[in-house]
Amino acid sequence: MLLKKQTVWLLTMLSLVVVLSVYYITSPEQQKSDLAAVEETAKDKVEKKQANLKTDAADDQKVITSVSGDAEFEELRMKLNDERSKQEEELTLEMAATNLPADDRSKIKDQMDQLRETATKEELLEMMIKTMGYKDALVRAEGEKVKVTVKSNKKPSASEANKIILEVKKEMNEANFVSVAYQPAK
């Protein structure tokens, strides 16, 4: 019995999924990533603040909710990552279409590579800005526009903003418009 290439490929992938599932289930200890730990601590902080505010609200009959800046940055990063994951998934589905010519598949692959490269550059820039003495940084690249939000105890200055802009332009050659916003650290 002669099997088609697609059938063999499908059976291979299914067997790989089964093997990985068994390995995951039987592995002795599940380790959390650092990002998950940061997310949990941020959620814990927010929940504690909300609980404190609700108990205070019983006296004042007023409820005020606030999100700490670090949790806000993490939330924005997670939203950005979710959006990019959705875009990459859509591109993967387009690429999986069997009736696409090779040049269209190549263009889609280039778009996927560009998404990954942009995310990597953003993370690198965030680390570079943090090493410049800032408490936290959030970099969002959208085509030629790059938005940088910096959390700092320092007073915002034009020379510091220029240093950040130069670093962004050095790393992201396609960035024509770079904006830097300061946010006070708590």
DAVENRA-V585055 format. One record per residue. N is the residue number from 0. RES is the residue in three letters. OMEGA is omega in whole degrees, -180 to 180 (NA if undefined). Layout:
N & RES & OMEGA
N & RES & OMEGA
This chain:
0 & MET & -176
1 & LEU & -179
2 & LEU & 177
3 & LYS & 180
4 & LYS & -179
5 & GLN & -180
6 & THR & 179
7 & VAL & -180
8 & TRP & 180
9 & LEU & 179
10 & LEU & 178
11 & THR & -180
12 & MET & 179
13 & LEU & 179
14 & SER & 177
15 & LEU & 178
16 & VAL & 180
17 & VAL & -180
18 & VAL & 180
19 & LEU & 178
20 & SER & 179
21 & VAL & 179
22 & TYR & -179
23 & TYR & -178
24 & ILE & -176
25 & THR & 179
26 & SER & -172
27 & PRO & -175
28 & GLU & 177
29 & GLN & -180
30 & GLN & 178
31 & LYS & 175
32 & SER & -180
33 & ASP & -179
34 & LEU & 179
35 & ALA & 180
36 & ALA & 178
37 & VAL & 180
38 & GLU & 180
39 & GLU & -180
40 & THR & 178
41 & ALA & 178
42 & LYS & 179
43 & ASP & 180
44 & LYS & -179
45 & VAL & -180
46 & GLU & 179
47 & LYS & 179
48 & LYS & 180
49 & GLN & 179
50 & ALA & 178
51 & ASN & -180
52 & LEU & 180
53 & LYS & 178
54 & THR & 176
55 & ASP & -177
56 & ALA & 178
57 & ALA & 178
58 & ASP & -174
59 & ASP & -177
60 & GLN & -180
61 & LYS & 180
62 & VAL & 178
63 & ILE & 177
64 & THR & 178
65 & SER & 178
66 & VAL & 179
67 & SER & -177
68 & GLY & -180
69 & ASP & 178
70 & ALA & 179
71 & GLU & 178
72 & PHE & -180
73 & GLU & 179
74 & GLU & 179
75 & LEU & 177
76 & ARG & -179
77 & MET & 178
78 & LYS & 180
79 & LEU & 178
80 & ASN & 178
81 & ASP & 179
82 & GLU & 179
83 & ARG & 178
84 & SER & 178
85 & LYS & 178
86 & GLN & -180
87 & GLU & 178
88 & GLU & 178
89 & GLU & 179
90 & LEU & 178
91 & THR & 178
92 & LEU & 177
93 & GLU & -178
94 & MET & -179
95 & ALA & 179
96 & ALA & -174
97 & THR & -176
98 & ASN & -180
99 & LEU & 174
100 & PRO & -176
101 & ALA & -179
102 & ASP & 176
103 & ASP & 177
104 & ARG & 179
105 & SER & 178
106 & LYS & 179
107 & ILE & 178
108 & LYS & 178
109 & ASP & 178
110 & GLN & 179
111 & MET & 178
112 & ASP & 179
113 & GLN & 177
114 & LEU & -179
115 & ARG & -179
116 & GLU & 179
117 & THR & 179
118 & ALA & 179
119 & THR & 179
120 & LYS & 178
121 & GLU & 180
122 & GLU & 179
123 & LEU & 179
124 & LEU & 178
125 & GLU & 179
126 & MET & 180
127 & MET & -179
128 & ILE & 177
129 & LYS & 179
130 & THR & 177
131 & MET & 175
132 & GLY & 179
133 & TYR & -177
134 & LYS & 179
135 & ASP & 179
136 & ALA & 177
137 & LEU & -179
138 & VAL & 178
139 & ARG & 179
140 & ALA & 179
141 & GLU & -177
142 & GLY & -180
143 & GLU & -179
144 & LYS & 177
145 & VAL & 179
146 & LYS & 179
147 & VAL & 175
148 & THR & -175
149 & VAL & 177
150 & LYS & -175
151 & SER & 173
152 & ASN & -179
153 & LYS & 175
154 & LYS & -179
155 & PRO & 178
156 & SER & -179
157 & ALA & -179
158 & SER & 177
159 & GLU & 178
160 & ALA & 178
161 & ASN & 177
162 & LYS & 180
163 & ILE & -180
164 & ILE & 179
165 & LEU & 178
166 & GLU & 180
167 & VAL & -179
168 & LYS & 177
169 & LYS & -176
170 & GLU & -178
171 & MET & -176
172 & ASN & -177
173 & GLU & -178
174 & ALA & 178
175 & ASN & -178
176 & PHE & -180
177 & VAL & 177
178 & SER & 179
179 & VAL & 178
180 & ALA & 178
181 & TYR & 177
182 & GLN & -178
183 & PRO & 178
184 & ALA & -179
185 & LYS & NA
